[in-house]
Amino acid sequence: MSWITARRRHWAAGYVVVAFVLVLIGGGYAIATSGSAAASSPTAANAAEIAQGRNLFVQNCATCHGLYAEGVNGQAPSLIGVGAAAVDFQVSTGRMPAAEIGAENVRKPPHLTPVQTHAVAAYIQSLGGGPPIPSAAQVSSVGANVGLGQQLFVANCAACHNFVGAGGALTYGKFAPPLTASTPTQIYEAMLTGPEAMPAFNDLTITPQEKRDIIGYVTNVRALPNPGGFSLGRVGPVTEGLVAFLGLLLFLVLAALWITAKHGKAHE
């Protein structure tokens, strides 16, 4: 070991140690993220589907996003690298193609069929990769831990989407849409891609199993009964307090009318 002792006093020894540590850190990070990178690789799609997607894109999307999905400044962003999951979410929920600029976050009946949507998604996936459309197994809530899903939803989603996914207002005139009509696939895609003001939760932030747990909670809470009899939008105590206030105000008005009428008859 004497040769190590002699060389550790060399002026370059510190640089060698730092470089070695950086290589170890980089290698560890590459191993840790290899699963996520594999999930983001383009899905297999045949040439015919990609060609169909290209034609549909030119007909329905190129006006805003550019002829080759490169984006148009001040109008629409580039779609290169966004992945098939983002396209499937936006198109299947009717947000795209947008009816007008500024109405991109409005859910409406989809303009394209599921087959056409998957074709456009396959074309965009072929341009630069990105998160693919999740499989049926990935979005299945069978065996999901609904209790853990509730905790994760409250910690990461309820601030915008409400405790039961009823949606809510955000700053600058934006809003978080309700999740009552969202399919498990759309919920998974939204977490994966982060549409609008929503942050993206990759598989390192929220694991695929935890995403399934959240989906299990969101789909399960829809079927829960309303103990009070009326849901009142299921948006929390503000609405309940408003109904109670208006009900009490109506009662006071009716009571005042009854007392006045009774006093008038007695006076006559």
C-alpha positions in Angstrom: 0.0 0.0 0.0 3.1 2.2 0.1 2.6 3.2 -3.6 -0.9 4.6 -2.7 0.6 6.6 0.2 3.2 8.0 -2.1 0.8 9.0 -4.8 -1.9 10.5 -2.6 0.4 13.5 -2.0 0.6 14.2 -5.7 -0.9 17.6 -6.7 -3.4 15.8 -9.1 -4.6 13.3 -6.5 -7.5 15.4 -5.4 -8.8 15.9 -8.9 -8.7 12.2 -9.6 -10.7 11.5 -6.5 -13.3 14.1 -7.4 -13.6 12.7 -10.9 -14.0 9.2 -9.6 -16.8 10.2 -7.2 -18.6 12.1 -10.0 -18.4 9.0 -12.3 -19.9 6.8 -9.5 -22.7 9.3 -8.9 -23.4 9.5 -12.6 -23.4 5.7 -13.0 -25.8 5.4 -10.0 -28.2 8.0 -11.4 -28.2 6.3 -14.8 -29.1 2.9 -13.2 -31.8 4.5 -11.1 -33.4 6.2 -14.1 -33.0 3.4 -16.6 -36.5 2.1 -15.8 -38.0 5.6 -16.4 -36.1 6.0 -19.7 -37.3 2.6 -20.9 -40.9 3.6 -20.2 -40.4 6.8 -22.2 -39.1 5.0 -25.3 -41.3 5.1 -28.4 -43.9 2.4 -28.6 -44.0 0.1 -31.6 -46.3 1.4 -34.3 -46.5 0.2 -37.9 -45.8 2.5 -40.8 -49.4 2.6 -41.9 -50.6 3.9 -38.6 -47.9 6.6 -38.5 -48.8 7.6 -42.0 -52.5 7.9 -41.1 -51.5 9.9 -38.0 -49.4 12.2 -40.2 -52.4 12.9 -42.5 -54.8 13.5 -39.6 -52.2 15.8 -38.0 -51.9 17.9 -41.2 -55.7 18.2 -41.4 -56.5 19.0 -37.8 -53.3 20.2 -36.0 -50.8 21.7 -38.4 -52.5 25.1 -38.5 -51.5 25.8 -35.0 -48.6 23.4 -34.3 -46.8 23.7 -37.6 -46.6 21.4 -40.5 -44.0 19.2 -38.8 -45.1 19.7 -35.2 -42.4 22.3 -34.7 -44.7 24.7 -33.1 -45.7 28.3 -34.0 -44.4 31.2 -31.8 -47.2 32.8 -29.8 -49.8 30.3 -31.0 -48.9 26.7 -30.1 -45.9 24.9 -28.7 -43.8 22.2 -30.4 -45.0 18.7 -30.0 -41.7 17.0 -30.7 -40.8 14.9 -27.7 -44.1 15.3 -25.8 -45.0 11.7 -26.3 -48.0 9.7 -27.3 -49.5 9.9 -23.8 -49.8 13.7 -24.0 -51.5 13.6 -27.4 -53.9 10.9 -26.3 -54.9 12.9 -23.2 -55.4 16.1 -25.0 -57.3 14.7 -28.0 -59.4 12.0 -26.1 -60.7 14.7 -23.7 -61.6 17.0 -26.6 -59.2 19.7 -25.5 -57.5 19.3 -28.9 -58.1 20.4 -31.6 -59.0 23.6 -29.7 -62.1 25.4 -30.9 -60.2 28.7 -30.4 -57.0 30.0 -28.9 -57.4 30.4 -25.1 -59.9 27.6 -24.8 -57.4 24.7 -24.7 -58.3 23.6 -21.2 -62.0 23.1 -21.9 -63.2 19.5 -22.0 -65.6 18.7 -24.8 -66.6 15.7 -26.9 -63.6 14.4 -28.8 -63.2 15.4 -32.4 -61.4 12.2 -33.4 -62.2 8.6 -32.9 -60.0 6.5 -30.6 -58.4 4.8 -33.6 -57.6 8.2 -35.2 -56.4 9.5 -31.8 -54.0 6.6 -31.4 -52.7 7.2 -35.0 -51.9 10.9 -34.3 -50.3 9.8 -31.0 -48.2 7.2 -32.9 -47.0 9.9 -35.4 -46.0 12.3 -32.7 -44.3 9.5 -30.8 -42.3 8.7 -33.9 -40.9 12.3 -34.1 -39.1 12.4 -30.8 -40.2 9.8 -28.3 -41.7 10.7 -24.9 -44.1 9.0 -22.5 -46.1 6.4 -24.4 -49.8 5.6 -23.8 -50.1 3.5 -20.7 -51.3 -0.1 -21.1 -54.5 -1.5 -19.6 -52.4 -3.3 -16.9 -50.7 0.0 -15.9 -54.0 1.8 -15.3 -56.0 -1.1 -13.7 -57.1 -0.4 -10.2 -57.5 -4.1 -9.4 -55.5 -4.7 -6.2 -54.9 -0.9 -5.7 -54.4 0.4 -2.2 -57.3 2.9 -2.0 -56.2 4.1 1.4 -52.7 4.9 0.3 -54.2 6.4 -2.9 -56.3 8.8 -0.8 -53.2 9.9 1.1 -51.3 10.5 -2.1 -54.2 12.3 -3.7 -54.6 14.6 -0.7 -50.9 15.4 -0.6 -50.4 16.0 -4.3 -53.8 16.7 -6.0 -56.5 17.8 -3.6 -55.2 21.4 -3.3 -56.4 22.0 -6.9 -58.8 19.2 -7.7 -60.7 19.1 -4.4 -60.7 16.3 -1.9 -63.0 14.2 -4.1 -61.8 15.3 -7.5 -64.6 17.8 -8.0 -62.2 20.5 -9.4 -61.7 24.0 -8.3 -60.6 27.5 -9.3 -56.9 28.4 -9.6 -55.0 31.8 -9.9 -54.9 33.9 -13.0 -58.4 32.8 -14.2 -57.3 29.1 -14.5 -59.1 26.2 -13.0 -58.5 22.5 -12.2 -61.1 20.5 -14.0 -63.3 17.8 -12.2 -62.1 14.2 -12.5 -65.7 12.8 -12.6 -65.6 12.1 -16.3 -61.9 11.1 -16.6 -61.0 7.5 -17.5 -58.2 5.7 -15.6 -56.0 6.1 -18.7 -56.6 9.8 -18.8 -55.8 10.2 -15.1 -52.6 8.3 -15.5 -51.6 10.3 -18.6 -52.4 13.6 -16.8 -50.1 12.6 -13.9 -47.4 11.5 -16.4 -47.5 14.6 -18.7 -48.7 17.4 -16.5 -51.2 19.3 -18.8 -51.8 23.0 -18.3 -50.9 24.2 -14.8 -50.6 20.7 -13.4 -47.0 19.5 -12.6 -45.8 16.3 -14.2 -45.3 13.3 -11.8 -42.7 11.0 -13.4 -42.2 7.5 -12.2 -39.5 8.6 -9.7 -41.8 11.1 -8.1 -44.9 8.9 -7.9 -44.2 5.3 -8.8 -46.5 3.4 -11.3 -48.0 1.4 -8.4 -48.8 4.7 -6.5 -50.4 6.1 -9.7 -52.6 3.0 -9.7 -53.5 3.6 -6.1 -54.5 7.2 -6.8 -56.6 6.0 -9.8 -58.2 3.4 -7.5 -59.1 6.2 -5.0 -60.5 8.6 -7.6 -62.7 6.0 -9.3 -63.8 4.6 -6.0 -64.9 7.9 -4.4 -67.3 8.5 -7.3 -69.5 5.7 -6.1 -69.6 6.7 -2.4 -73.0 7.8 -1.1 -73.6 11.3 0.2 -74.4 11.1 3.9 -76.3 14.4 3.8 -78.6 13.4 1.0 -77.4 16.1 -1.5 -73.9 16.2 -2.9 -74.0 20.1 -3.3 -71.2 19.6 -5.9 -69.1 17.8 -3.3 -66.8 20.9 -3.1 -66.6 21.1 0.6 -67.8 23.2 3.6 -68.0 26.5 1.7 -71.0 25.3 -0.4 -72.6 23.6 2.7 -72.2 26.8 4.7 -73.7 28.9 1.9 -76.8 26.6 1.7 -77.2 26.7 5.5 -76.9 30.5 5.5 -79.5 30.9 2.7 -81.8 28.4 4.4 -81.6 30.3 7.7 -82.1 33.6 5.9 -85.2 32.3 4.1 -86.5 31.0 7.5 -86.1 34.4 9.1 -87.8 36.2 6.2 -90.8 33.8 6.4 -90.9 34.2 10.2 -90.9 38.0 9.8 -93.7 37.8 7.3 -95.7 35.5 9.6 -95.2 37.8 12.6 -96.1 40.9 10.7 -99.3 39.3 9.3 -100.3 38.1 12.7 -99.7 41.5 14.3 -101.7 43.2 11.5 -104.7 40.9 12.1 -104.6 41.4 15.9 -104.4 45.2 15.3 -107.5 45.1 13.1 
